[in-house]
Amino acid sequence: MKYISVNKASKIYEITKISFFYMTVEAVKTDLTMDDVPESEVWDIGEFEHYKVKLINSGGNAEIIDFEDWKEKHKKD
């Protein structure tokens, strides 16, 4: 696991920390696209629904994903 895709792969984050014990993931936003990285190394953020996910943008600000809210905003119609 090297990357997380967000918003149907419009944003790619590089995983910087992962703890299977504490079930946490931290990732930093990149300028990469899906064409830049092997598909086998990219995981959709939905795969981490049982983890606490911290996404850090290029300004250093972090956003912790609440998956119930995220799923509601991104559910397919």
C-alpha positions as CSV (number, residue, x, y, z in Angstrom):
1,M,0.0,0.0,0.0
2,K,1.6,3.2,-1.1
3,Y,-1.3,5.5,-2.2
4,I,-4.9,6.4,-1.4
5,S,-7.3,7.7,-4.1
6,V,-10.0,10.1,-3.1
7,N,-13.0,11.4,-5.1
8,K,-12.9,8.7,-7.7
9,A,-9.1,9.1,-8.1
10,S,-9.1,12.9,-8.7
11,K,-6.8,13.2,-5.7
12,I,-3.9,10.9,-4.9
13,Y,-2.4,10.8,-1.4
14,E,0.9,9.0,-0.5
15,I,0.6,6.9,2.6
16,T,3.2,8.1,5.2
17,K,2.1,6.2,8.2
18,I,-0.1,3.2,8.8
19,S,-0.8,1.3,12.0
20,F,-2.7,-1.9,11.9
21,F,-2.7,-2.1,15.7
22,Y,-4.3,1.4,16.2
23,M,-6.1,1.2,12.8
24,T,-4.9,4.6,11.7
25,V,-3.6,5.9,8.3
26,E,-1.9,9.1,7.5
27,A,-1.3,10.3,4.0
28,V,0.0,13.4,2.2
29,K,-1.5,14.9,-1.0
30,T,0.5,14.5,-4.1
31,D,0.4,16.0,-7.6
32,L,0.3,12.5,-9.1
33,T,-2.5,11.1,-11.3
34,M,-3.7,7.5,-11.7
35,D,-1.5,7.3,-14.8
36,D,1.6,8.1,-12.7
37,V,1.4,5.1,-10.3
38,P,0.8,1.4,-10.7
39,E,-2.8,0.5,-10.2
40,S,-1.8,-2.3,-7.7
41,E,-0.4,0.3,-5.4
42,V,-3.5,2.5,-5.2
43,W,-6.2,1.9,-2.7
44,D,-9.6,3.6,-2.7
45,I,-10.3,5.5,0.5
46,G,-13.4,3.4,0.9
47,E,-11.2,0.5,1.7
48,F,-10.2,2.2,5.0
49,E,-13.7,2.6,6.5
50,H,-12.7,1.0,9.8
51,Y,-9.6,3.1,10.1
52,K,-9.0,6.7,11.3
53,V,-7.7,8.4,8.2
54,K,-5.8,11.6,8.3
55,L,-5.3,13.4,5.0
56,I,-2.7,16.2,4.8
57,N,-2.9,18.7,1.9
58,S,0.0,20.6,0.4
59,G,-0.4,23.4,2.9
60,G,0.2,21.0,5.8
61,N,-3.5,21.1,7.0
62,A,-5.0,17.8,8.0
63,E,-8.5,16.5,7.5
64,I,-9.7,13.5,9.4
65,I,-12.3,11.5,7.5
66,D,-15.6,10.6,9.1
67,F,-16.7,7.7,6.9
68,E,-20.4,8.0,7.6
69,D,-20.4,11.6,6.4
70,W,-18.1,10.8,3.5
71,K,-20.2,7.9,2.3
72,E,-23.3,10.1,2.5
73,K,-21.7,12.8,0.4
74,H,-20.3,10.3,-2.2
75,K,-23.0,7.7,-2.5
76,K,-24.1,6.9,-6.0
77,D,-27.5,8.1,-7.0
